[in-house]
Amino acid sequence: MIVKKANIGELKTHLSVYLKGVKNGGKVVVTERNRPVAKLVPLEDEDLYESEGDQLVAEGILSPPKSNKPLPDSFWDSKDLPNVPLAAILKVIREERDED
Protein backbone atom coordinates (compact mmCIF):
# COMPACT_ATOMS: atom_id res chain seq x y z
CA MET A 1 0.00 0.00 0.00
CA ILE A 2 1.32 3.39 -0.98
CA VAL A 3 1.56 6.02 1.78
CA LYS A 4 2.31 9.57 0.71
CA LYS A 5 2.89 12.70 2.73
CA ALA A 6 1.49 16.07 1.71
CA ASN A 7 1.51 19.41 3.46
CA ILE A 8 -1.77 21.29 3.52
CA GLY A 9 -0.83 23.68 0.70
CA GLU A 10 0.29 20.86 -1.57
CA LEU A 11 -2.86 18.90 -0.78
CA LYS A 12 -5.11 21.87 -1.56
CA THR A 13 -3.33 22.49 -4.86
CA HIS A 14 -3.39 18.86 -6.01
CA LEU A 15 -6.35 17.40 -4.11
CA SER A 16 -7.75 15.49 -7.08
CA VAL A 17 -4.39 13.77 -7.65
CA TYR A 18 -4.16 12.67 -4.01
CA LEU A 19 -7.78 11.51 -3.95
CA LYS A 20 -7.18 9.42 -7.05
CA GLY A 21 -4.37 7.65 -5.19
CA VAL A 22 -6.62 7.10 -2.16
CA LYS A 23 -9.37 5.68 -4.40
CA ASN A 24 -6.80 3.19 -5.66
CA GLY A 25 -6.03 2.02 -2.13
CA GLY A 26 -3.29 4.45 -1.10
CA LYS A 27 -3.07 6.59 2.01
CA VAL A 28 -2.08 10.23 2.43
CA VAL A 29 -0.66 11.63 5.65
CA VAL A 30 -1.49 15.33 5.82
CA THR A 31 1.16 17.47 7.50
CA GLU A 32 1.27 20.98 8.87
CA ARG A 33 4.75 22.36 9.36
CA ASN A 34 6.10 18.82 8.84
CA ARG A 35 3.93 17.43 11.67
CA PRO A 36 1.26 14.82 10.81
CA VAL A 37 -2.26 16.12 11.52
CA ALA A 38 -4.57 13.83 9.54
CA LYS A 39 -4.72 10.78 7.32
CA LEU A 40 -6.77 10.22 4.16
CA VAL A 41 -7.67 6.58 3.67
CA PRO A 42 -10.17 4.75 1.45
CA LEU A 43 -13.66 4.35 2.88
CA GLU A 44 -14.77 0.93 3.94
CA ASP A 45 -18.34 -0.10 3.06
CA GLU A 46 -19.38 0.16 6.70
CA ASP A 47 -18.12 3.77 6.80
CA LEU A 48 -20.52 4.92 4.10
CA TYR A 49 -23.64 5.06 6.27
CA GLU A 50 -24.28 6.21 9.82
CA SER A 51 -26.64 3.32 10.48
CA GLU A 52 -27.95 0.15 8.91
CA GLY A 53 -31.23 2.00 8.36
CA ASP A 54 -29.44 4.68 6.31
CA GLN A 55 -27.87 1.95 4.19
CA LEU A 56 -31.25 0.24 3.63
CA VAL A 57 -32.77 3.57 2.55
CA ALA A 58 -29.86 4.19 0.15
CA GLU A 59 -30.36 0.71 -1.34
CA GLY A 60 -34.09 1.36 -1.81
CA ILE A 61 -35.14 -1.37 0.62
CA LEU A 62 -36.64 1.04 3.16
CA SER A 63 -38.35 4.36 2.67
CA PRO A 64 -37.29 7.30 4.82
CA PRO A 65 -39.87 8.54 7.31
CA LYS A 66 -42.39 11.07 5.99
CA SER A 67 -42.05 13.08 9.20
CA ASN A 68 -39.21 13.85 11.56
CA LYS A 69 -41.60 13.83 14.51
CA PRO A 70 -40.93 11.03 16.97
CA LEU A 71 -43.66 8.52 17.69
CA PRO A 72 -45.71 9.34 20.77
CA ASP A 73 -44.77 7.42 23.91
CA SER A 74 -48.22 5.83 23.89
CA PHE A 75 -47.34 4.06 20.62
CA TRP A 76 -44.93 1.78 22.45
CA ASP A 77 -47.55 0.88 25.06
CA SER A 78 -49.86 -0.61 22.44
CA LYS A 79 -51.06 -4.12 23.28
CA ASP A 80 -51.22 -4.85 19.53
CA LEU A 81 -47.44 -4.91 19.10
CA PRO A 82 -45.90 -8.38 18.98
CA ASN A 83 -43.41 -9.19 21.71
CA VAL A 84 -40.62 -10.28 19.35
CA PRO A 85 -37.02 -9.11 19.86
CA LEU A 86 -35.73 -6.90 17.07
CA ALA A 87 -32.70 -9.17 16.61
CA ALA A 88 -35.03 -12.07 15.75
CA ILE A 89 -36.94 -9.96 13.23
CA LEU A 90 -33.73 -8.80 11.56
CA LYS A 91 -32.46 -12.37 11.41
CA VAL A 92 -35.57 -13.49 9.51
CA ILE A 93 -35.33 -10.53 7.13
CA ARG A 94 -31.67 -11.23 6.41
CA GLU A 95 -32.32 -14.93 5.85
CA GLU A 96 -35.09 -14.07 3.38
CA ARG A 97 -32.75 -11.66 1.59
CA ASP A 98 -30.06 -14.37 1.31
CA GLU A 99 -32.56 -16.77 -0.31
CA ASP A 100 -33.20 -14.38 -3.22
Backbone bond lengths (Angstrom), bond angles and torsions (degrees), N, CA, C in turn:
res aa  C-N    CA-C-N  psi(-1)  N-CA   C-N-CA  omega(-1)  CA-C   N-CA-C  phi
1 M - - - 1.440 - - 1.523 108.86 -
2 I 1.309 114.86 135.01 1.463 120.35 -177.46 1.523 109.52 -87.30
3 V 1.343 116.15 127.79 1.458 122.05 175.26 1.524 107.37 -117.39
4 K 1.329 115.40 121.91 1.462 120.22 178.73 1.513 109.19 -114.51
5 K 1.322 115.84 156.28 1.453 121.74 173.93 1.523 108.00 -111.38
6 A 1.320 115.67 143.11 1.465 119.98 177.85 1.509 108.83 -148.68
7 N 1.337 116.26 130.42 1.460 117.61 174.26 1.528 108.01 -76.10
8 I 1.311 116.73 165.06 1.454 121.64 -173.02 1.531 111.94 -57.69
9 G 1.313 117.84 -43.80 1.465 121.09 179.82 1.514 112.13 -61.55
10 E 1.322 116.18 -45.48 1.463 121.45 178.64 1.529 110.09 -62.71
11 L 1.313 116.39 -42.25 1.462 120.54 -179.58 1.533 110.92 -63.38
12 K 1.339 116.16 -44.24 1.461 119.57 179.18 1.527 111.17 -61.77
13 T 1.306 116.84 -40.78 1.459 121.44 -177.20 1.525 111.98 -69.32
14 H 1.333 116.72 -36.81 1.466 120.90 -173.70 1.529 112.02 -123.70
15 L 1.334 116.47 37.35 1.466 120.56 -175.47 1.520 112.52 -55.32
16 S 1.321 117.67 -44.60 1.468 119.48 -176.95 1.528 111.66 -62.16
17 V 1.331 117.22 -34.89 1.469 120.53 178.91 1.532 110.02 -66.64
18 Y 1.331 116.45 -44.59 1.467 120.13 179.91 1.530 111.01 -66.68
19 L 1.336 117.26 -40.34 1.458 119.60 179.21 1.525 111.58 -65.07
20 K 1.316 117.17 -34.68 1.461 119.95 176.85 1.532 109.75 -61.36
21 G 1.332 116.51 -41.69 1.462 119.83 177.24 1.520 112.23 -64.09
22 V 1.343 116.95 -39.21 1.460 120.96 178.90 1.528 110.10 -66.52
23 K 1.332 116.84 -40.86 1.471 120.34 177.56 1.518 111.34 -59.26
24 N 1.326 116.37 -30.74 1.460 121.35 179.98 1.523 112.63 -88.58
25 G 1.330 116.78 12.73 1.464 120.13 174.79 1.512 115.39 101.37
26 G 1.317 118.88 -1.27 1.459 121.22 179.93 1.516 112.35 -80.45
27 K 1.305 115.62 175.65 1.462 122.95 176.78 1.520 108.44 -130.17
28 V 1.326 116.14 149.62 1.461 121.09 177.28 1.522 107.91 -127.82
29 V 1.307 116.67 123.75 1.459 122.08 173.80 1.521 106.59 -93.75
30 V 1.329 115.81 119.76 1.464 121.55 -178.83 1.523 108.22 -89.94
31 T 1.326 115.98 130.44 1.462 120.06 -178.33 1.524 110.80 -118.62
32 E 1.317 113.76 153.78 1.464 122.00 173.68 1.523 105.76 -132.27
33 R 1.308 115.00 117.00 1.469 120.64 -174.49 1.534 111.26 53.60
34 N 1.327 114.73 45.05 1.470 124.20 177.96 1.532 113.91 65.58
35 R 1.323 117.75 14.58 1.473 120.97 176.49 1.524 108.37 -111.64
36 P 1.328 118.68 128.67 1.471 121.01 179.06 1.530 110.81 -62.24
37 V 1.340 116.35 133.51 1.461 120.83 178.88 1.530 112.59 -126.49
38 A 1.318 117.81 -18.28 1.459 120.32 -178.86 1.523 109.45 -161.03
39 K 1.335 114.52 167.20 1.459 119.75 177.55 1.529 108.46 -137.44
40 L 1.314 116.64 131.19 1.461 122.27 173.37 1.513 107.88 -97.93
41 V 1.314 116.04 124.09 1.462 121.51 -179.58 1.525 108.75 -134.54
42 P 1.318 118.36 157.44 1.462 120.35 177.75 1.528 110.55 -63.39
43 L 1.327 115.97 145.84 1.461 120.82 176.02 1.515 110.19 -73.90
44 E 1.304 114.96 141.77 1.459 120.97 170.74 1.521 106.65 -90.70
45 D 1.326 118.40 157.27 1.463 121.05 -179.23 1.524 111.90 -54.82
46 E 1.333 116.83 -38.85 1.465 119.16 -177.99 1.527 112.61 -71.29
47 D 1.333 117.66 -13.79 1.465 121.34 178.60 1.529 112.69 -84.62
48 L 1.318 117.20 -10.44 1.455 120.06 -173.14 1.525 113.06 -74.63
49 Y 1.313 117.84 -26.17 1.457 121.04 -174.61 1.524 109.77 -128.97
50 E 1.344 115.20 145.93 1.459 119.47 179.66 1.522 111.67 -71.46
51 S 1.324 116.69 -29.39 1.464 119.74 -178.53 1.520 109.25 -146.90
52 E 1.315 114.90 167.37 1.463 119.47 176.87 1.527 109.59 -64.85
53 G 1.334 116.88 -33.25 1.458 120.83 177.62 1.515 111.40 -62.09
54 D 1.342 116.88 -43.04 1.468 120.89 177.60 1.526 111.02 -60.60
55 Q 1.325 116.03 -39.15 1.465 119.88 179.21 1.524 110.41 -66.55
56 L 1.342 117.54 -42.19 1.458 120.96 180.00 1.531 111.39 -65.04
57 V 1.329 117.19 -36.13 1.466 120.79 175.71 1.530 109.46 -65.10
58 A 1.333 117.29 -45.60 1.464 121.58 -179.32 1.526 111.54 -61.72
59 E 1.335 116.94 -32.89 1.463 121.23 -179.93 1.527 112.40 -84.45
60 G 1.340 116.60 -3.34 1.462 120.42 178.51 1.509 114.25 81.39
61 I 1.325 117.55 11.11 1.466 121.13 -179.38 1.527 110.66 -81.79
62 L 1.322 116.62 -38.66 1.458 122.84 176.48 1.517 109.58 -113.23
63 S 1.310 115.01 157.20 1.464 120.14 172.26 1.516 108.04 -103.72
64 P 1.326 117.66 142.80 1.458 118.81 178.07 1.525 109.44 -68.35
65 P 1.315 117.29 156.58 1.466 119.18 179.77 1.528 110.96 -62.75
66 K 1.341 115.52 148.50 1.461 120.40 179.30 1.524 110.79 -79.23
67 S 1.313 116.74 -16.71 1.456 121.63 -178.20 1.520 109.42 -137.49
68 N 1.309 115.87 147.57 1.465 120.05 176.51 1.520 111.82 -89.49
69 K 1.329 116.48 0.49 1.464 119.57 -179.69 1.524 109.59 -72.09
70 P 1.320 117.24 135.50 1.463 118.75 177.16 1.528 110.50 -71.04
71 L 1.308 116.08 157.09 1.456 120.51 175.99 1.525 109.07 -66.54
72 P 1.317 117.18 146.48 1.468 118.19 177.47 1.524 110.46 -66.48
73 D 1.313 116.48 150.48 1.470 120.56 179.79 1.521 111.68 -55.70
74 S 1.328 117.06 -32.94 1.466 120.47 -178.67 1.530 111.79 -63.84
75 F 1.332 117.96 -24.16 1.458 120.76 178.83 1.523 111.05 -57.25
76 W 1.301 116.08 -41.12 1.465 120.86 -175.32 1.524 112.23 -76.54
77 D 1.320 117.52 -12.66 1.460 121.18 178.45 1.526 111.83 -89.73
78 S 1.316 117.11 -2.39 1.461 121.01 -176.64 1.517 110.70 -58.74
79 K 1.322 115.54 135.25 1.475 121.65 177.78 1.527 110.56 -78.20
80 D 1.351 116.95 -11.25 1.459 120.83 -177.86 1.527 113.27 -81.87
81 L 1.336 117.39 -13.01 1.453 120.06 -178.25 1.527 110.42 -75.98
82 P 1.327 117.58 134.16 1.464 118.88 177.40 1.532 110.41 -68.73
83 N 1.306 115.72 149.10 1.463 120.89 179.11 1.527 108.75 -95.49
84 V 1.348 115.19 69.02 1.464 121.23 -178.52 1.528 107.18 -120.46
85 P 1.337 117.19 128.41 1.473 118.86 179.20 1.535 111.05 -61.68
86 L 1.314 114.96 142.45 1.460 120.61 -179.44 1.526 111.39 -57.46
87 A 1.321 117.17 -38.26 1.470 120.61 -179.88 1.527 111.08 -58.56
88 A 1.337 116.84 -38.22 1.464 120.13 179.18 1.525 110.98 -68.47
89 I 1.318 117.03 -39.06 1.467 121.34 178.74 1.528 109.94 -64.42
90 L 1.333 116.07 -46.52 1.463 119.62 179.41 1.519 111.80 -62.57
91 K 1.317 116.95 -36.30 1.471 120.61 179.36 1.526 110.20 -61.85
92 V 1.326 116.94 -44.84 1.469 121.15 179.27 1.527 110.14 -63.29
93 I 1.324 116.43 -44.38 1.475 120.05 -179.88 1.515 110.45 -61.22
94 R 1.317 117.23 -44.35 1.468 120.15 -179.50 1.521 111.86 -66.18
95 E 1.326 116.97 -38.30 1.462 120.21 178.32 1.516 110.06 -64.30
96 E 1.347 117.13 -40.96 1.460 120.02 178.08 1.526 111.13 -64.38
97 R 1.326 116.17 -37.92 1.468 120.91 179.01 1.525 110.49 -64.54
98 D 1.346 116.64 -38.99 1.469 120.84 -178.94 1.519 111.81 -68.58
99 E 1.340 117.52 -25.96 1.471 120.81 -179.13 1.508 111.47 -73.29
100 D 1.324 117.53 -25.47 1.488 121.11 -177.23 1.478 113.27 -73.15
